[in-house]
């Protein structure tokens, strides 16, 4: 009988923990809903650019992996397009969380990948903007890592919506929980992902 009482007590404790955990999730969802309402007000009055804008979501764009090579080749092809089509130029945003300067990134691109954007250097300054947005969505958490990464992706999407105007968002990192919020505000979302965040 003592064993059954301890098992019953354990079940009650687990149930209590689950109730507390569900309260945390409800608070997080409420917080996200409030952020959405606030951002809807901000987005109503957001300045519109005359150029068509494409934004790449790549928080660690200064790294030298395969995903970064693909990102910078896409940027190079858009800069090539801009230099040949003067009537329809495209503004490029790279949403990142790196502190590197544009010139140091251009040097690294040539040294690591052989991608030469020096011929586009004047266009790079005019047509490419490094938009620095804090991204904690990729940082591991000591516990409930996936849950906190998902919540952080929603927060990251909110930061993107309030800081960046763009017609098209291209995710080249693998942050799938940013898509619903971006789509909710009528943005076009495209993904080219080598591996997801999981």
Residue, then its C-alpha position, 0 to 999 in steps of 0.5 A: x500500500x505504501x508503494x501505491x501511495x508513493x506512486x499516486x503522490x508521484x503522479x500528482x507531482x508530475x501533474x502539477x509540474x505539467x500544469x505549471x509548464x502549460x501556464x508558461x506556454x500560455x504566457x508565452x503565446x499571450x506575449x507573442x500575441x501582444x507583440x503581433x498587435x503592437x507590430x501591426x500598428x507599427x507596420x501600418x505607418x512603415x515607410x515604403x521604398x521605391x525599389x523592390x527589396x529582397x531580404x536574406x535572413x542569415x544571422x551568421x552571414x560572415x561564417x565561411x560554410x556552404x550556406x554562406x557561399x550560396x547566400x553570397x552567390x545569390x547576392x552576387x547574381x542580384x548585383x549582376x542583375x542590378x548592373x545590367x538592368x538600370x530601370x528595375x534595381x533591387x535593394x538587398x538586405x542581409x538580416x544578420x547578427x554579426x559585427x563585421x564590417x562590409x569591407x572585411x566581409x568582402x575580403x573574406x568572401x574573396x579569400x575563402x570562396x573566390x567570390x569577387x564583389x570588388x567590381x560591385x563595390x560601389x553597388x554593394x554600398x548602395x544596394x546592399x544593407x547589412x541589417x543587424x538584428x539580435x538573433x538568439x534563435x540559434x543559441x542553445x539553451x541548457x534545458x528545453x532547447x527546442x522550445x526556447x529556439x521556437x519561441x526565439x524564432x517568433x521573437x526574431x520574426x517580430x524584430x525583423x518585421x519592425x526593423x526591416x521593410x522588404x517585399x520578399x524574405x529569403x531564409x538561408x539559415x533554417x528558421x522555419x518558425x519565422x515563416x508564419x509570422x512573416x506570412x501573417x503580415x503578407x510577406x513573401x517567404x522563400x527558403x533555401x535551407x541546407x539543414x533545419x535548426x533542430 
